[in-house]
Amino acid sequence: MAMAILNELIADRPASQVARDLPRGEFFAGLFALGCISGLTSRIVQSIDRLGWADAFFNTFEISIIVWVACVAGIVLILQDRTVGIRSSDLAVGAGFVVLVVLPIGPLSWFAITALGLYLIVSTDVPSTRRGALIMVATCVPMLWSRLLFQFFAGVILQIDATLVSWLLHTRRSGDIVDFADGSGVLVILPACSSLANVSLALLCWVTVSRSVDHKRSPYDLFWCLMACMSVVAVNVTRISFMGWSQWHYETFHSPLGAAVANMTILALIVGFCVIGVRRELFQRI
């Protein structure tokens, strides 16, 4: 919508007049929409190539529904800014943003979204824009920054999961390898099994829900956010522990059905704790 309006304005008026008449909300919402499309498209293409159209679609292209909702929520909040007039600094930042997102490199889009979000947070006094920009920055955590963090600290992160699993199974651990409880083999905890990705989704969910309803900060916020994160670790470690009982348990809980049940449980717990944390503002809106 923002791009269509922009094209119409450009067709009839000079660029300087367009910048003076275009609402800042539409300008930045259009940029964020472009960045999300660019960043998500690369993940969608990879998912389709790996799973095929049907399986990729029903798996939401291996992108959490929390990320999809966060992208929409952030853009909608930014779009509420009806302040008219684009500053020269806005145009310069927007031009640099477009240069990054048009390149066929998915991570660059999320880096650009992070930079643009931080720019908006420090450069605007419109509350809805700040809230939306914060959501967009938080969206980049599971899509980019947690992945980079994992690249540097993969060994430590996987060993934490392995230690918890080993403690539950009462079996020997060596690095990220845990012995099966029945002694029939070993369980290797791979990066895809790490709790880190879902913990970053819990943080994103909290930011999205709390900023969407304009939640007033409370001493209990940390508690509810930690509960969401800890529930993720608990479900993930419990599932891996069941997989470590025997070969049969591994095949059962490592199946697509086992993964789907675990993911739905994690999603329900994350959303549940976040909603409880903002229940006052949420129920006032309802």
C-alpha positions in Angstrom: 0.0 0.0 0.0 2.8 2.4 0.9 4.7 1.7 -2.3 1.6 2.2 -4.4 0.9 5.6 -2.8 4.6 6.5 -3.2 4.5 5.7 -7.0 1.4 7.8 -7.4 2.9 10.7 -5.7 6.1 10.5 -7.7 4.2 10.4 -11.0 2.6 13.7 -10.3 5.0 15.7 -8.2 8.7 16.3 -7.7 10.7 14.3 -5.2 10.9 17.2 -2.7 7.2 17.6 -2.7 6.7 13.9 -2.3 9.0 13.9 0.8 7.1 16.8 2.3 3.6 15.2 1.8 4.3 11.5 2.6 3.5 10.3 6.1 6.5 9.0 7.9 4.6 5.9 9.0 3.9 4.9 5.5 7.4 5.5 4.4 9.0 3.4 7.2 6.3 0.7 7.1 7.0 0.3 3.4 10.7 -0.1 4.1 10.1 -2.7 6.8 7.7 -4.6 4.6 10.3 -4.7 1.8 12.9 -5.9 4.3 10.7 -8.6 5.7 9.7 -9.8 2.2 13.4 -10.0 1.2 14.5 -11.8 4.4 11.6 -14.2 4.6 11.7 -15.1 0.9 15.2 -16.5 1.2 14.0 -18.8 4.0 10.9 -19.8 2.1 12.9 -20.7 -1.0 15.3 -22.9 1.2 12.3 -24.6 2.9 10.6 -25.4 -0.4 13.8 -26.7 -1.9 14.3 -29.0 1.2 10.7 -30.1 1.9 8.7 -29.5 -1.3 5.8 -27.1 -1.7 3.2 -29.0 0.4 5.3 -29.9 3.4 6.9 -26.5 3.4 3.5 -24.7 3.4 2.1 -26.8 6.3 5.3 -26.2 8.2 4.9 -22.5 7.7 8.1 -22.6 5.6 10.0 -23.6 8.8 9.5 -20.0 10.1 7.7 -19.8 13.4 4.2 -18.3 13.5 5.6 -15.9 16.2 7.9 -14.4 13.6 5.1 -14.0 11.0 2.9 -12.3 13.6 5.7 -10.1 14.9 6.4 -8.8 11.4 2.8 -7.9 10.8 2.4 -6.3 14.3 5.5 -4.2 14.0 4.6 -2.8 10.5 1.0 -2.1 11.6 2.2 -0.1 14.6 4.6 1.9 12.5 1.9 2.6 10.0 -0.1 4.4 12.7 2.3 7.3 12.5 0.5 10.0 10.5 3.3 12.6 10.9 3.8 14.2 7.5 7.2 15.0 6.1 10.3 12.9 5.4 13.6 14.3 6.7 16.7 14.2 4.6 18.3 11.9 7.2 15.3 9.6 6.8 15.8 9.5 3.0 19.5 8.7 3.5 18.8 5.9 5.9 16.1 4.6 3.6 18.4 4.6 0.6 21.0 2.6 2.5 18.4 0.2 3.7 17.1 -0.5 0.2 20.7 -1.2 -1.0 21.1 -3.9 1.6 17.7 -5.6 1.2 17.7 -5.8 -2.6 20.9 -7.9 -2.5 20.0 -11.6 -2.7 21.5 -12.3 0.8 18.8 -13.1 3.4 20.9 -12.2 6.6 21.6 -8.7 5.2 17.9 -8.0 5.2 17.6 -8.8 8.9 20.8 -6.7 9.6 19.2 -3.8 7.7 15.9 -4.2 9.6 17.9 -4.1 12.9 19.7 -0.9 11.9 16.5 0.8 10.7 14.6 -0.2 13.8 17.3 1.2 16.1 17.4 4.4 14.0 13.6 4.8 14.5 13.8 4.1 18.2 16.3 7.0 18.8 14.9 9.4 16.1 11.2 9.5 16.7 8.9 10.6 19.6 5.8 8.8 18.3 5.0 6.0 20.8 3.5 3.6 18.3 6.5 3.9 16.0 8.9 3.2 18.8 6.9 0.2 19.8 6.7 -1.1 16.3 10.4 -0.5 15.7 11.2 -2.4 18.9 9.2 -5.4 17.7 11.0 -5.3 14.3 14.4 -5.3 16.1 13.3 -8.2 18.3 12.2 -10.1 15.2 15.8 -10.1 14.0 17.0 -11.9 17.1 15.7 -15.4 16.1 16.1 -14.7 12.4 19.8 -13.5 12.6 21.4 -12.7 15.9 20.8 -15.9 17.8 22.1 -17.8 14.7 25.3 -15.8 14.8 25.6 -16.3 18.5 25.2 -20.1 18.0 28.0 -20.0 15.4 30.4 -18.7 18.0 29.2 -20.7 21.1 27.7 -23.8 19.5 29.8 -26.1 21.6 28.9 -24.5 24.9 25.2 -24.2 24.1 24.9 -27.9 23.0 26.8 -29.1 26.0 24.3 -27.3 28.3 21.4 -29.2 26.7 23.4 -32.4 26.8 24.2 -31.9 30.5 20.5 -31.4 31.4 19.6 -34.5 29.3 22.3 -36.6 30.9 21.1 -35.5 34.4 17.6 -36.6 33.6 18.6 -39.9 32.2 21.4 -40.6 34.7 23.7 -41.6 31.9 27.3 -40.6 30.9 27.9 -37.5 28.8 30.8 -36.6 26.5 30.5 -33.2 25.1 27.2 -33.1 23.2 26.9 -36.9 23.2 24.7 -38.7 25.8 24.5 -42.5 26.3 21.1 -44.1 25.8 19.5 -45.1 29.1 19.3 -48.8 28.0 22.9 -48.8 26.8 21.9 -49.5 23.2 23.8 -46.5 21.7 24.4 -42.8 22.1 22.4 -39.7 21.4 24.1 -36.8 19.6 22.5 -33.5 20.2 22.6 -31.6 17.0 22.2 -27.8 16.4 18.6 -28.3 15.2 17.8 -29.7 18.7 19.2 -26.8 20.6 16.9 -24.8 23.0 18.4 -21.5 21.9 16.3 -20.9 18.9 13.0 -21.3 20.8 14.3 -19.2 23.7 14.8 -16.4 21.3 11.3 -16.9 20.0 10.0 -16.7 23.6 11.7 -13.3 23.9 10.3 -12.2 20.6 6.8 -13.2 21.7 7.1 -11.2 24.9 8.2 -8.1 23.1 5.5 -8.5 20.5 2.6 -9.1 22.9 3.7 -6.5 25.4 4.4 -3.7 22.9 1.3 -4.5 20.9 -1.0 -3.8 23.9 1.3 -1.0 25.2 2.0 -2.9 28.4 3.1 -0.8 31.3 6.4 -2.1 32.8 6.0 -4.1 36.0 8.5 -5.8 38.3 6.7 -9.1 37.4 7.7 -8.7 33.7 11.0 -10.5 34.2 9.3 -13.3 35.9 6.8 -14.0 33.1 9.4 -13.6 30.4 11.7 -16.1 32.3 8.8 -18.5 32.7 8.2 -18.4 28.9 11.9 -19.1 28.3 12.2 -21.8 30.9 9.2 -23.6 29.6 10.9 -23.8 26.2 14.0 -25.4 27.7 11.9 -27.7 29.8 9.9 -29.1 26.9 12.9 -29.3 24.6 15.1 -31.1 27.1 12.2 -33.4 28.2 11.6 -34.4 24.5 15.3 -35.1 24.0 15.4 -37.1 27.2 12.6 -39.3 26.0 14.5 -39.8 22.8 17.5 -41.0 24.9 15.7 -43.9 26.5 16.2 -46.3 23.7 16.3 -46.7 19.9 12.5 -47.2 19.9 11.9 -44.0 21.9 14.3 -42.1 19.6 12.4 -43.1 16.5 9.1 -42.3 18.1 9.9 -38.9 19.6 12.1 -37.8 16.7 9.3 -38.4 14.2 7.5 -35.5 12.4 4.5 -36.2 14.8 6.8 -35.9 17.8 8.3 -32.7 16.6 4.9 -31.2 15.8 3.6 -32.1 19.3 6.7 -30.5 20.9 6.5 -27.4 18.8 2.7 -26.9 19.5 3.4 -27.4 23.2 6.2 -24.9 23.2 4.1 -22.4 21.2 1.2 -22.7 23.6 3.4 -22.2 26.7 5.2 -19.2 25.2 2.0 -17.5 24.2 0.3 -18.5 27.4 2.9 -17.0 29.8 3.2 -13.8 27.7 -0.6 -13.3 27.6 -0.8 -13.8 31.4 2.0 -11.2 31.8 0.0 -8.6 29.9 -3.5 -9.7 30.9 -4.5 -6.4 32.4 -4.0 -4.4 29.2 -5.2 -7.2 27.0 -8.5 -7.7 28.8 -9.1 -3.9 28.9 -8.9 -4.0 25.1 -11.2 -6.9 24.8 
